[in-house]
Amino acid sequence: MKKISKISLLVSDLSSAAILRAYLIAAALKTLGLEVEIMGFLFGKNLYRNLPSELNVYHLPGKNFPDFFGEMRKLLPKINGDIIYAIKPQTASFGVALLKKLYSQKPVILDIDDWELSWHGGDDWHYHPTLKQLARELLKSDGALRNPYHPLYVKWMEGLVSRADAVTVHTTFLQQRFGGTFVPNGKDICLFDPAQYEPESSRIRYGLSEYRILMFPGAPRPYKGLEDVLIALDKINQPDLKLVIVGGSPYDDYDQQLQQQWGRWIIKLPKYPADIMPDLVAAAHIVVVPQRDTLETRAQFPLKLTDGMAMAKPVLSTRVGDIPKILGNTGYLVEPACPEQIAEQIQSIFQDLESANQLALKARERCVEHYSIEAMASTLKSIISRL
């Protein structure tokens, strides 16, 4: 560790949620006394909003090929860490890192926190264009292959995973597929500390004091299973039960669709800075993470799980991917896409909320031991020492 003083974290798109994983890794590295720089490309209009205020990043505009090569040339000399840590096997992060390694000989760590090809059909995706299609997609100004995020480039990057000097992953699914060291998402357990918050005061602050609160502190997407919770609330039909959605969807109008059909059960809160999230989660009676079973979700580590665990809230989730392993015996699990079981568990939890809160204290203990920033740092220290 004495030979390593600075880590360069490369993020493929600083306007996306990919930067959240980079921030957690940066926080863990800083506890080891290392200097960290976060850099990359901005393919959206602004930096991803849900970030701690102290996070400083260096960014260049994200562009399509061939202009993207010019931006890469500008970024390469700015990367001056002793180790290059690429977030996601994308051209704009891992591809840049491998180019820097070619002439600097600096070691590269690749972090894989999602199966990128799962968004395109996984192993069933293939690219077999006709010669005419290939020419059109390469040469036209809006051709598909000019996009650095085209699945063909993702597939190429996944084929180069072995070129990394070390690989970190955060779920069993990803470890089985790509190898590497298991580094699950850590939580800032000092910030997410239930002893610092009074739940009823938090409910009053956000206008929630009249209700029993099921909270989903994230962006709604169809695979996240919120429809199953809302169908469950239809079945229970108790007007003081509310599903609080924090932030809404930055991707599409899916949250508006939910509002149109189940608006009587939904309270929508705006986006808040990351350091406000513990106060929001404190207002919940139950944190719900009702993931459905899809290619995408099997590879994911939902950060909402550790939001609830760290804040000692009863967590109701589904048997998908690593979720049972993450919760251990400290939460409530149902089968995916099963509103009937969700309804039963909600009623059971509220029938003995005191026992549920006692179990949630054990979830907090488990989070501190296995899913804290400090736990991440311990594993990263051993990886960096080997390099």
N, C-alpha and C positions, 0 to 999 in steps of 0.2 A: 504494500500500500504506500510505502514511502516514495516509490518511484512514480506514482500516479498522483497528480494533483488536480487535474481538470478533466471533466467529461463533457463531450459535445453531444447533446441530444438532438437528433434530427427528426422532425415531424413532417409527414407528407403534406398535410393540410392543416394549417393553424386556425382555420375558420371552422373546423369540425371538432366533434367530441374526441377525436384521436388525441388531442392535447391533454385531456384529462389523465390518461394513462401516463403520458410524459411527465405531467406535474407530480403524480404520485412517486414515480421513479426518481425524479429530481429531489423531492422532499426526503426520500430515503437516502439518497447519495449525500445530501447535505448533512445528514446526521453523522456521516462518516468523516466529516471534515473536508469533503471534496468540493471544489468549485464546479458549478454546473452552468453551461450555456444552453439555452433552448433556441433552436433556429429551424427555419424551413420556409415553406411557401404558403401564400395566402390565396387560395383559389376562390374563396367567397369575398364578400365586401368588407367584412370586419373580423377581428379576432373572435374566437369562440367566447361567448359572453359569460358563461358560468364558471369564472376563474377567480382564484384569490387575487386580491388587488396588488399584492407584492410581486406577482409573477411578471418578469420582464423577458421579452422575446425579441429576437432579431428575425425579420421576415423580408422576403422578396415576393413580388407578385407571381402568382401561379399562372402559367400560360400554356397553351397547347403547343405541340410540336409544329414547326421547328423552332419557334421562339423560345420554347422551354430550355433548349440547349444553352441559349445565351444567359438565361437566369441561373442555370446550373454553374456555368463558368464564373459568374459573379459570386456564387455562394461558396464554391470549393476553397478559395484562399482564406475565407473567413472562419473556416472550421479549424480550430487550433487546440482542441482537447487532446489529451494523451490517449484517450480511448474514444471511439465514435460509437454512439449508441443509437441505432436506427429503430424508430417506432413503426411497425408494420412492414411487411414485405412488399412495399410499393416502390415504383421507379423513383418517386420524388423523395424517398427517405433511404431505403436500403440500396437502391441503385446508385444514388449519390455517394453513400458511404463506401460502397465497393470501388467506385472511381477514385475516391480520396485515398483509399487503402493502396491502390495500384502504385501510386508514386510517393506516398508518405510512409508506407509500411506500418501504419498505425492499426492496432487491432480493432475489429468491429464486433460489437454485440448486436444481435437482432432480437427485438422484442416482438412476439406474435400474440396479440390479445384478441384476435378474432380470426375466423377462417374467411378470408376475403373472397374466395371463390364461391362460398356458400350463397352469396347474394346473386350469383349468376347460374345457380343450378349445381354447384359442386363438381364432382367428378363427371357428371353427365354433360358438362359444357365443353364444346369443341369448336374450333374455328377452322373451317374448311371453305374458304371463299373461292369463287371463280376468279380467273385472272382479271376480268372486268371489274368485279366487286372489289378486289384487292387494290387495283389502281384507283378506283373511285374513293375508297376509304383512306387511301394514303395521300392522294393528290388534291382532292377537293378541300376548300378552305374549312368546311364543316365536316370533313371526313371523320368517321368514328375512330380510326387509328391515330388521329392527331391528338386524341385525348390521352394524357399520361395514365389515366385510371382505367383504360380499356382492359377487360379481363384477360386478353392475350398477354399483356405486359405483367399482370398479376401472376399468371401461370408461369411466365418466364422467371419472375422473381422468386416464386416458391421453388422452382427448380434449382435456384442458386443458394438455397438456405445453407447448404453444407459449406459454402465459402465463408460464412461467418465464423469468427473465432469462438463465439459462444452464442447460445440461444436461450432466451427466457420466454416462458409461456405462463399463462395463469389459469388454465383448466386442464383436467386430465385428458379431455378430447384432443386438445392441441398438442399435448405432450406425446400422446400415442401417435399422432400424425406427423409431427415435426421433430420429436425428441426435445432435448433441451432441459433446462432446470426450471422447476416449478416455483414461480414467484407470484403468488396471488396478490390481488389488489389490497393495499393497506389502507387503513383509515387513520386519520389524525385523531387519536383517542383522547388527546387533551382538549381539542376543540369540540369533538363529539363526546362530551362528558355530561351525563344526565344530572350529576350533582350540581351543575351550574345553572340549571333551568327548573322552573316550576311549571308543570304542565298546564294547570288551569290559567295561570297568567298568560302563557303563550296562546291558549285558545281565545282568551279575551282579546289579546293583541291582534289576532287575525280574524276576529269575528266568528269564531267557531264554538263559543261556549255553550250554545244551546243544543249541540249535537254530539252524538257518538261518532267518532271520526275514524274512517278507514283512509289511510293516506298512501298515495302513490307519488313519491317525490321525483318524478322523471317525465320524459317526453313520451306521450302515448304513441304506440305503433300497433298494428293489428296482431303481431306475434307476441305482444306483451300481455295479452289476455284480459284486458280491462273489461271487455264485453262480458266475460264470464262472471266477473264480480258484479257488474250491473244487472245481469240476469238473476244472479243470486239475490240481489237487493229487491228485485221485483218479486221473487218468491217469498222473501221474509216480509216485505211490505210493512216496514215500520218507519214512519216518516222522520224520526230523529236520527236515523242512520244515514250518513253521507259519505260519498267517496270524494276526497279532496285530491285534485290533480294540480301539481305545482309546476308552473311554467308553460304547459301546453306543448304542442308539436311545432318545431321549427322547420319540419320537412314538408308538410302538406296540411290539408284541412281535416285530418282524421279526428282531431279532438272536437271540431265543430260538428262532425257527423255524430259522435257520441252524445254531444250536448243536445242535438235535435231529437234523438230517440230516447235518451234517458236523463234529460236535463233535470228532472225532479230529484234525482239522487246525486247530482254532481255539484260540487263547489270548485270553481276554478280560481286558483291563485296565480299571480304573475310570477315571472322569473325573479329570483333574488340572488345576490352575491353568495358565493360559496360559504363565506363565514357566517351567513344568516341561517343556513340550512339546519344546523342543530336546533335552533329555536323553533323552526317550523316543525321539525320531526318531533320535538317535545310535545307539540300540540296533539299528536296522534294518539288514539287508543290502540290501534293496530296498524302496522305497516304491511301493505299487500304487495306481493311480487308474483303475480299469477301467470308466469311464462307459459306459453304453449310449446309443444314439442315440435320444433322445426330444425332444419339444417343449421340455421343461424343461431338459435338459442342453445343448442347442445354445446357450442363452442364458447359461450359467453359466461362471464362472471358478473352478474348484475350488482352494480355498486349500491343499489337500493337495499340489498340484503344487509350489508354492513352499516348502512345508515341506521337501519332499525336495530341491529344487534348492538352497535356501539352506544345507542341511546336507550338501551334496555327496554325496548318496545317489543310486545308480542309480534312475531313475524309470521305471516300466513303466506305460504308459497307452494310451488308445485314440484313434483318429482321429475325434474328435467335437468339433464347434464350434471354438473357438479353441485347443484343446489342442496341435495340431501347431505352431501359431504360437508359443505360449508356450514350448514346449520347444525349438523350433528343431531343431538337429541334436544336441542334448545329452541325449536320452533315448531310450527304446525304445517304439515304437508298434506296435499291432496293430489289426486291425479290431474294431469293437464286437461284443459278444456272440459271441466266437470263442474258446472255451476251448482249442481245439487250438493256436492261435497263441500264447496266453498260456503254455501248457505248454512250447512250443518256446523261447520267449524266456526263461523262468525257467531252463531247463536251460542255454541258451546263456550267460546272464549268469554263472551259477555255474561254468561250465567255464572262464571267464577273468575271474574277479572283479577281478583287478588292472586289466585294461583297462577294465572297467566303472567302476571307481572313478576312473580317470583321466578318463573321459568325464564323470563326475559333477562333477569339479572345474571343468570347463568350464560345466556347468549352474549351479554356484555363481557363476561370473563373469557369466553371462548374467542371473542373478537380481539381482545387485548393480547391473548396468547398467540393466536395464529394469523390474524388479519389486521395487524397494526403496521404503521410506517416503520416501527422499530423491527418488527418481524421481517419485513421486506429488506431492511438495511442489513440484517444479519446474513441473509442469503446472498445478497449482492456483494457483500464484503468478500465472501469466499470465492465468488466468480471472478471478481476483479483481482484478487490475490493470485489466482492461477494465471491470469493474463500478464 
